Amino acid sequence: DVLPSPDGPAPSVSITEIRQYLRAQDIPFHDGYSCLHTPSLFTGDRGDQPLSANAPFTLFIDKTTGSFLCTATLAEGTWQDFQANVEMRHRGVTPIPPASSEETEEEMRQAREDARCIWERALPLWELLDEKETKETKALFGISQVTDATLKRFGVRYLRTARSLVFPWFSPQDGTLKGLKLVRVEKKGGTITYVEETLPRFDSYRNLFGLPLIGRRDTELVLTGWELDALALHQAAGVASLALPRGASCLPPTLLPYLEQFKRITLWLGEDLRSWEAAKLFARKLSLKRCSLVRPGNLQPRPLEALNQGLNVTKILRSALLASHKSIISFRQLREEVFGELVNTEQVSGVKWARFSELNRLLKGHRRGELTIFTGPTGSGKTTFISEYALDLCMQGVCTLWGSFEINNIRLAKIMLTQFAGRRLEDQLELYDEWADRFEELPLYFMTFHGQQNIKTVIDTMQHAVYMYDITHVVVDNLQFMMGHEHLSVDR
C-alpha cells in the first residue's frame, strides 16, 4: 500500500476548520469521542433541503483526518469528497458516494463469493459427526470451556477439510455475509501457533467480530484482540465484547464510527507487553477519557485463558486501569507499571529478531520510541541489511513504514520480496504470484518520496501513517539523501 505521493498528499484539515465549515453550511453535528456525527448526505431528503437535526446522525467525520463514513449506506471518502458532496446538494444534485475502482469492486465481489462457498461448506461445531470429534476439535483450539450456546450466538463454524474455525463477518446493515476469518492450529515441537487467513485480503478485512450482537442501548464495551477472547468474555462476564480484525497490530480508523456509541471502553488485547503498548496507543485514538486498560500479568492472562483457568473475569475487568493520566502523577500510580517491567524484563527489551541473535545481544530488541543509526561507506550493504532487518520484524507483525530516499520503491520491494521468498524469483517466475500474495499480507507500507525532501512534509506523512496504520517502526534510508547534501552542516 502506497501512501499519498508528495505532489498530491491529502491536504491536512484541522478539527476547528471542520467545525467552522459545518456551521457555515448549516449542517447540524454532535461532538463525539473520535468523530463528529452529522445526518447523512446520502439518505432521506434530497436536493437543496437543509439537513434536518431530527434525521438520524449516521455520518461520522474523523476528527484527525477529516475522512467520513456513513454507517447507513457505507459511503466513505476524504474530507474533500465530503465538501464536494455538500456542494452538489446545494446545486440540487443528489450526492453520489465516492466510488472505489472497478478492480477493487471486482476483488471484493470475488472475495465475498469465495467466503460464501466456504461458509456453506462449514458446519456448526456442535453438528460434527460425533461427540468425540467435537471434543477433540474444541480441545485443539483450547475452547473446551466455551459452550455451544456461545458458539451458536456468535455463529462460529468449523471447516473440516482445512481443520479451521470459521468466524463470519456480517454486515451490520442487512446481515449479509461480507467476509470470513479462518483460524487453524499449527504445532511445532511443544509450541502451538494460530494461523489466520482472511477473505477479503488482510488490509481490506474490516470486521469488528460480534458487532451485529451489539444493542443500540449498550454503552459499555470490552475490546479484545482475538475472536475467541470475545466469546470467552461474553460467556464469563455477560459483557458486550468485540474483537479487532488484526488483533493488537492495528485499529483501522474506518472502524472508529462503530465504537462511538460507547461511553466506556475497556481494552483487553492480550497477555504480553506488546498488547499493553497497543492498548495505550489505541486508547489515544478512541479518546483517553472513556478508556480503561487491563494490564497483562500472571493473574490477568488473556480472556480465553482466564475462562479456562476459572478466574473471576468480572473482577479482572473491574481492576482495569484508567487510560487518562494527569500531567503529574505519584509513584503509587506508576507502581504496577514498574512491577510489570521487573516481571517481564525479556518483553520490556522489545521484539526480538528471529534471525539475528548477535543483533539481539547488542540491541536487545526493537522498542518503540528509540532511534537506531546504521552507518557505513557506500556499497557496504546498509540497505540490503536493513531491509532484511525490517522484514524480520515485519513478519512478526510489527507495522513498518519505509522511507527510501536513495533507491526507488520498486527496486526496494524487489530486494525485500527476494529476501522474503529466500530464492531467486527471476529463475522461477511461476512462483512469483504465490510469494507476492504472501508478501502482500505483511503490515508493510512505503512512502513515495525520492531524493531530497522538505523535512516537514516527511514528518507529516509519518504522523499520518502512524494514525492510519498504527506504524511502530519507521525506516529512513538514508538520511543524507533525504536532507540533500547542502543541508548537512545544519544540525537537524
N, C-alpha and C positions, 0 to 999 in steps of 0.2 A: 504494500500500500504506500503510495507516494503522497507526501504532504504537499500543500499548495506550493506552486513554484514561485520564486522570488519576484517574477514580473507581475504576477497577479495573486498575491496572497489574499485570503479573505480579510477585508478591512475589519479591524477590531472595533467593537462598539461597546460603550460603557453602559452600565445599568441606568445611569442618570439620563443618557441620551434616549434609551429605550422608553423610559417612563415619560420623558418630555414628548416624544413622538406620539405615544398612545394618547396622552392628554390632548395634544394638538389635533389629533384625528377623531376625538370624541369616542375612543374605544374604552369601554369600562374594563377595569382589571383589578384583581386581588394580588397582594404581595404574598407569594408562597415562600417555602424554605429555600429551594434552589431554582425555582422558576416563577415567572409571573403568569397568572391564569387569566385568560380572556375568553369571551364567547368565540366560537369557531367561525372563520370566514367561509368555510366550505359546507356548512349545513344550514338548514332553515331558510330564513328570508333572503331574497336575492336582491341584486341591483343596488341602487344608491340609498336604500333604507339604512339609517344608523343601526349599529349593532345594539341589541336590547340587553339591558343589565339583568333581565329576567330569564334570558336564554341560559342553558347550561354552559358553564365555563369549561369547555373541553379542549381549548387550545392552550398549550404551555410554551412559554418562551424562556429558554435557558438564560439565567442572569449573567453567566460568564461569557457565553459565545454569541448569544442572540439567536441561535438556531431554534426552530419551533417544531412542535409535533402536535397534531390534532388526534386525540385518542379516539374520537368518534369515527374519523374517516381514514386514519393512519397517514394523512398527508403530512409530509415533513420537508424541511428545507432550511436555507440560510436566512439570516436577517434581511438580506437584500431581496430574497424571494418573498418574504413576508410583506415588505414595503411595496413590491411590485403588485402583489395581490390586493393590497389596500387601495392602490391607485386604480386598479381595474374595477373595483367595487364602486369607486367614486364616479367612474365613467359609465356605470350601469351595466358593466360586463360581468358575467358570472366568473368568479375566480376559479382557476384550474390548478389543482395540486401539482407542484413541480414533479415532472416525470423522471424516473431513472432510465438509464439507457436500455434499449431493446435487448441488448446482450444480457444485462443483469436481470431483466424481467424474465427472459427465457431460462437463465440459470436457476432462478428462484422457482419457476414453474416446474422445471425438471426435478429440482430437489424435493418439492412438495409431492410430486408424483412418486418418486423413489421412496419417500418417507411413508406414503400411504400404502405402498406394496408391502413394505417391511411390517408396518403396523398391523396389517390384516393377517400376516403370517404369524405374528407374535401371539402368545397365549397369556391370559391372566395366570399368575403364579399358582393360584390355588386350583387351577384346572389342569395341571400336569397329570401324566398318566397315573401315577400312584403317589401315596403319601411319602414314600421313601425318596422319590426323586425330588419332591417339593422340599423335604427336609434337607437333603444334600445340597440343593441349589441355594437355599436360604443360608445354610452354614458356610458355603463357599464365599458368599458376599458379606458374611458377618451380620445377617439380619434375622437371625433365628428368633429374636425377641420382638421383631416387628410383626404386628398382627395382620391377618388377611384383610380385616376391615380397613386398616390404614392403607394398605397397598391398593385396595379397591377404591378408596376415596381419592387417592392421587392418580389412579389409572395406570399403575406400573405394570408392565408386562415382561414376558421372558421370551427371547428368540432362541429356540433350541439349537438351530443349526450353527449359530455364532456363539452359543453359550454366553449370551449377553442379556443384561437387564435393559429394558427399553423404557425411557422416560419421554412422555409426549410433550409437545409444545402446542397448546390450543390457543386460538385467537380469543382474546378477551371480548371481542365484539360479538362474534357469531358462533364461537365454539368449534370452528373448523380446524383441522389438523394443519399446522404450519411447518412443523419440523419434528425432529427426534434427536435424542442423545442415546447412544449405545454405550454401555459400560461392561467391560469384561475383566476377569481377574487373570493376572499372569503370575506364576510362582517361579522365582529364581532362587534356588537354594532355600534358605529359610525365610526370605523376604517376599512379601506379597505386594504387587503393584496393581493399580487400577488403570486400565487403558480406556480412554474415552474417544468416541468418534461422533461427529455431529452432522446432521443434514438439516438445513443447508450448511455450507462451509463455515468453519470456525468463526471468521470475522463477521459473518452476517447472521450468526446464530444469536438472537436477542431474547431468548426465553427467560422469563422470571418464573421458574418452576413453582407451581402452586397458585399462580395469580388468579385463575378462574374460581378458586375456592374462597377468595377474599370477599367479605361482605362490604357493602357501602359504609356500614357504621363502624367497621374496625378502625381503631385509632392507634393501636399498639401492634408492633411487628417485630419479629426476630428475623434478621437477615443472616443466612448461612452461606457457606462456600460450596456446599455439596448437596445433591438431591436427597441422599439417604439421611443426611443430618436434618433436613426439613421434615422428613417422615417421622424421625425419632422425636423431634421437638413437639410436633403436633400430638403424637401419641402420649408422650410422657408428661407434657405440661398443658396440653389443650390450647396452645397459643397459635395465633396466625403466624405462619412462617413461610418464607420464600427462599429459593436457592439461586445464587447468581450463576449466569451461564458459564463463566470462565473461572469460577472459584475465586481464590484470593488474588488472581493475577490482574483483574481489571474490572472496573464498574463503568460500562459504556454510558456516556451522558444521555443517550436516547432512552435509557430506562428510568431516568430521574422523574419524569412526569407521573409514572405509575406509583411512585413512592411518596408523592406529595400529600396524600390524604392522611398520612400517619403523624400523630403528634409526638410519638416516642418510638424510636427505632433502636433495638439492641443488636449490635454486630457480634456474632459468634461464628467466626470464619474457619476456625481450625484449632490445632493444638500446638503449633510451632510458632517461633518468633516472627517468621515471615508473614503469617496470618495476622499476627498482632500489629505489625508495621502497616500491613494493607488496611486493617480495620481503622487505624488512625488516619490514614490517607483518605479512605472513603468517607469517614465521618466529616472531614472538611468539605467534601463535595455535597454531602447531604444536609449540612448545617450542624455545627457542633452542638448548638444548644438543645437539640432534640435527641442526640445520640448517646448511648451508653455502650461500653465495650466489655466483653467477657475476657478476662485475662487468662491466657493458656497456663496450665500448671498441672501437677500430678493429680490434684483433686478436682481439676476442671478440664478434663480432656474434651475432645470434640463431642457434639451431642449424641451421635450414634454410640460412641464408646461409653458415654455416661449412662445411656439407657442399658447397654449390655452389662455394665458393672453394677447396675441397680442404684446409682447415685440419685440424689434428690435434685432433679433438673430445675424445678421451680426455685429451689433455694439458690442454685448457681446463678440463675437469671436475676434473682433479687440482689445478688452481690456484685452485679455489673458496675463498672466504674463510669462516672460521668465523663464524657469526652472533652467538655469545655473546661480548660484550666484557666484560672485568672493569671494575670501577668506576674504576680508574686505568690509563691507557694512555700509551705513549710516542708521540712524533711518528712513529716508524718504522711503527707500526700504522696511523696516520692518513695516511701518506704517499700511498698510492694514491688515497684518497678526495679528498685535496686536489688531486692531479693531475687526477682526474676532473672536479672542479669548474672547474679552469682550462681544461680542454679543451672542456667543454660549457657555456660561460658562458650561451649562449642558453637551454638547457634548465634550467639551475640557476635562472634567473629565474622559472620557473613556467610554467603552462599559459596561453598567450596567449588573449585574447578574439578570436573570429573577426570580430566586427562593431564593436569599439570600439578603433580604433587610438590614439585620444587617451588612453584608459584604459591601454593597454599602455605608452604613453610615461610616464605618471605612476606606475603600479604595477608595470610590467614584466611581470606575470603573476600567476596565482593560485598561491600557495605554501602548503604545509601549515604549521601552527603559527604562522600570522600572523593578526592581528586588524585588520580594516579597518572604520572607523566612518564612515558617511554621515550628515551632519546637514543639517537644512533645516527651514523652517517647515511647519506643517500645510498639506497640499494642494499642496505644491511638486512632488510626483511621485516621492517616495522609493520607495514600494512598487512603483509602475509600473516605475521604472528598475531597481530591484534584482531584480525578477522577470525582467526582460529579461536582466540581467547574469548571473543564476544559470542561466537557461535556456541561455545561450550556452555556459557551461562544461559543463552537464549533457549537452548534445548532443554534447560531445566526450568523454563517458564519465566525467566527474568525478561520483562518487556524492554526491548532495546531500540534505541534511535541512533542511526548512523548519520554523521555529517562528513561526507567525503569531499574535501575541497581540492584534493590533488588528482585523484583518478575518478572517472565518471562512474555513475551507479551501475551501468550495465556491466562494466568490467569487474567492479567490486562484487556484484551479485554472482557473476560467473565464478570468481575465485571462491566465494563462500559456498556456492552450490556444489562445486567440485570437492571442497573440504568436507561438506556435509555428507555427500554420497561416498566419499573415500575412494573414488575411482575416476579415471579419465573418461568423461561422458562423450567427448568428441569421437572416441573409438567405439562407443556403444550407444548410438543415438536412439535406438529403440527403447532404451531405459529412461530417456530424458523426461517424458511425461510423468512416469511413476515417481521419480525423485523430485521433480518440480512440484508435484501435488503435495508431497510430504513437506517440502521446504516452505511452501505457501502457508502451511499451518502454524509456522513459528511466529511468536509475537515480535516481529522484526519490521522496522519502518526506516525509510531513507529520506533525508532532506534532499531537495533538488538543487541546492546551491552548488556552484562550482567556481573555483578561483577566489579572488579577494572579495569580501563581503562587508556590508555595514554591520558592525557588531550588534547593534540594537535589533536589527531585523532577525539576525540569527537567534538571539536570546528570546525574542518574541515567539519565534517559531518553536523553539524548545519548550517554552511555557505552554503554548497551545497543545503541543504533543503530550505533555505531562497530564494536562487536564483531560484531553480526549481519550488517550490510550493508556493512561497510568504508567508512563515510561519511568523506569527506575534505574536505567543505565544509558548514559549518552556517550558516544564515541566521537571525538573530533580528530580528523586526520587530514591535514595536520595543521597545527597552529600557525605555522609560518605562512602557508598558503592562504589561510582564512584572513590573516591580518594584512597580507601584502608586504613586500619587503621594506617599503619606505616607513612602515609603522613600527619596525622592530625596536627603534630607540624609545618608543613610548611605553612606559611600564603599565600595561593594562592588566 
